[in-house]
Amino acid sequence: MPVVARLLRLFALMCGVALTIPFASSHAEEPPAADICRENPAFRAQDFTLGDWDVYAGETRIARVTLEPILESCAIEETWTVTGGRTRGNGLGIFNYSALLGHWMYHWVTDDGASTTFTGEPTGPGAIRYVTRKPLGEGPLGEKRVRLRHWTLTRTGDGGIRELSVGSEDDGATWEVEYDLHWVPHT
């Protein structure tokens, strides 16, 4: 039922009036939402990350991450669970392609109060890079300082995923590795 029809019926119910106006359904003209996202390659660019993964920093398993399609495959939900006896650092993320903006979005929040939002785009098959800018406050001369962060997920030849985060405080002139992780399928 079109939105206008639903609003009119809701208004009539609130006013205590029976409304029996027939409304033509436009559902037959519109593809189902599931098809909109499943059939558009832009929405599928990050499917290589779907699954249940163990995350390693070097040889140490630091987390388990699960990425699942949600909302009729129009978004990906991430659940990050820390391992090794740690209790903080668990997080949830939502990835989605915005047809309106023409790029990917990622919003991340953790149980220790951290949150951030990234914009992203595929950099090739099985690879996507997200970017964010973190305000750092004023520098010694009163200038606004910002940390530019590039965060990439890349499919590796062994069937895993490399998660690499690099940061720059000079607008990309120099970069430093923040972390370099490897995901392997959880068994």
C-alpha positions in Angstrom: 0.0 0.0 0.0 1.4 3.4 -0.9 2.6 5.6 1.9 -0.1 8.2 1.2 -2.8 5.5 1.6 -1.3 4.3 4.9 -1.2 7.8 6.2 -4.8 8.5 5.2 -5.9 5.3 6.9 -3.9 6.1 10.0 -5.5 9.6 10.2 -9.0 8.1 9.7 -8.4 5.6 12.6 -7.1 8.4 14.8 -10.3 10.4 14.1 -12.6 7.4 14.5 -13.7 7.5 10.9 -14.1 4.4 8.8 -12.2 4.8 5.6 -13.1 2.5 2.7 -11.5 4.3 -0.2 -10.0 1.8 -2.5 -6.3 2.4 -3.3 -4.5 1.1 -6.3 -1.5 -0.8 -5.3 1.8 0.1 -6.9 3.6 -3.0 -5.7 3.2 -4.8 -9.0 5.0 -1.9 -10.7 8.0 -1.8 -8.3 10.5 -4.6 -7.9 10.6 -6.1 -4.4 13.2 -4.5 -2.2 15.2 -7.7 -2.0 15.7 -7.6 -5.8 16.7 -4.0 -5.7 19.7 -4.8 -3.5 20.5 -8.4 -4.6 20.5 -7.6 -8.3 22.6 -4.4 -8.2 26.3 -5.1 -8.3 27.1 -2.0 -6.3 25.3 -3.5 -3.3 27.3 -6.8 -3.7 30.8 -5.2 -3.7 31.5 -6.3 -0.1 30.0 -9.8 -0.2 33.5 -11.2 0.0 33.5 -10.4 3.7 30.3 -12.3 4.6 30.8 -15.2 6.9 32.2 -16.2 10.3 35.9 -15.3 10.8 38.6 -15.7 13.4 40.8 -12.5 13.5 44.6 -12.7 14.1 47.2 -10.1 14.9 50.3 -12.1 14.0 49.9 -15.5 15.6 47.5 -14.3 18.3 43.7 -14.8 17.9 42.2 -11.5 19.1 38.6 -11.7 18.0 35.8 -13.5 16.2 33.9 -11.4 13.6 30.6 -12.4 11.9 29.3 -10.5 8.9 25.7 -11.3 7.7 23.4 -9.8 5.2 20.4 -8.0 6.7 17.4 -5.9 5.5 16.8 -8.0 2.4 20.6 -8.0 1.6 20.6 -4.2 1.5 23.1 -4.0 4.4 25.7 -6.1 6.2 25.7 -6.4 10.0 29.0 -7.0 11.7 29.4 -8.5 15.2 32.9 -8.2 16.6 33.6 -10.3 19.8 37.0 -10.0 21.5 38.8 -13.2 22.6 41.7 -14.0 24.9 39.9 -13.1 28.2 39.3 -9.5 27.3 35.9 -8.1 28.2 36.0 -4.7 26.4 36.3 -3.9 22.7 33.3 -5.8 21.5 31.5 -4.0 18.7 28.7 -3.8 16.1 29.0 -2.3 12.7 26.6 -1.7 9.8 27.9 -1.6 6.2 25.6 -0.3 3.4 25.8 1.0 -0.1 24.1 4.3 -0.5 22.6 4.6 -4.0 21.8 8.3 -3.1 25.4 9.2 -2.3 27.0 6.7 -4.7 29.4 5.1 -2.1 29.6 2.7 0.8 29.0 3.8 4.4 30.1 2.1 7.6 29.1 3.0 11.2 31.0 1.3 14.1 30.2 1.4 17.8 31.8 -0.5 20.7 31.1 -1.4 24.3 33.8 1.0 25.5 32.2 4.1 24.0 34.1 4.3 20.7 32.2 5.0 17.5 33.0 6.3 14.1 31.6 6.6 10.6 33.5 5.9 7.4 32.8 6.3 3.7 34.1 3.7 1.3 34.5 2.5 -2.2 35.7 -0.7 -3.8 39.3 -0.5 -5.0 39.1 -3.7 -7.1 37.4 -7.1 -6.9 37.5 -8.4 -3.4 38.8 -5.1 -2.0 37.2 -2.1 -0.4 38.7 1.0 1.3 37.0 3.1 3.9 38.1 6.6 4.9 37.4 8.8 8.0 38.8 11.9 9.5 39.3 12.2 13.3 39.6 15.7 14.8 42.7 15.9 17.0 42.2 19.4 18.5 44.4 22.4 17.9 48.0 22.3 17.1 50.7 24.5 18.7 49.9 27.4 16.3 46.1 27.1 16.8 45.6 25.1 13.6 43.0 22.4 13.4 44.7 19.0 13.4 43.1 15.9 11.8 44.0 12.3 11.6 43.2 10.8 8.2 42.5 7.1 8.3 42.3 4.6 5.5 40.9 1.2 6.5 40.8 -1.6 4.0 39.4 -5.1 3.7 41.0 -7.2 1.0 40.4 -10.8 0.0 43.7 -12.8 0.3 44.9 -15.7 -1.9 44.4 -18.1 1.0 40.7 -17.4 1.3 41.1 -15.0 4.2 40.8 -11.3 4.5 43.4 -8.7 5.3 42.2 -5.9 7.5 44.7 -3.0 7.3 44.4 0.4 9.0 46.8 3.2 8.2 46.7 6.8 9.5 48.2 10.2 8.6 48.4 13.4 10.5 49.8 15.4 7.5 46.9 14.8 5.1 48.4 11.8 3.5 52.0 12.9 3.0 53.2 10.2 5.3 51.4 7.1 6.7 51.8 4.8 9.7 50.3 1.4 10.2 47.7 1.4 13.0 47.1 -2.4 12.7 47.4 -5.2 10.2 45.1 -8.2 10.9 44.3 -11.4 9.1 40.9 -13.1 9.1 40.5 -16.8 8.5 37.3 -18.8 8.3 36.1 -19.8 11.7 36.0 -23.6 12.2 
